[in-house]
């Protein structure tokens, strides 16, 4: 693909028209979090273009199965069973092998297992809400989970997050670290969400919406959603502008 932006070291510079601006007052916490001074451009150095190497032997047997990884023996998490799968690609569309994906999400009722959680939906004793996997030689990944519920959050008087899964992806260097969120096709809350609406480009938002894929669905077991992720470059998946999930 063409890319007119400069490469800095081994990576293309981030496209700041594709990613959301740091200051978006309708997303309340961005006001204090956004920089107060102009940015300074720095080239990548060796510390950004290198990174740890992840191997499949660091993973536990159930790390890619959120339906079971915190469940009591013989039991499973409550909710709509789904498979999330896709590929991690670099800025030239090549698969990124050995990328570490970590994901976390609310339970089927929209509740996190978190001390400061303020939503009254119940916890599920069989659901922890986090897992991880590593991409194969083609950059492909897959995991099983339950579909998270939407939840309210203290921003405006009545803001609800669309159903979403948080992702951290670690590619081949620290400059390829990506934190983002995946949404679900057809959810009307996506277009009402103040966090989603910090993204200026509709196509960039649509890149965060996983498509229902009936071809990959397992009958009588789990529906499938496809979510491809691009690390750095003109078409890279939107970087989230907050460091901790909500
Ligand atoms: Fe969240």
Boltz pocket constraint, residues with backbone or C-beta under 6 A from the ligand:
constraints:
  - pocket:
      binder: B
      contacts: [[A, 104], [A, 105], [A, 106], [A, 161], [A, 164], [A, 166], [A, 245], [A, 246]]
      max_distance: 6.0
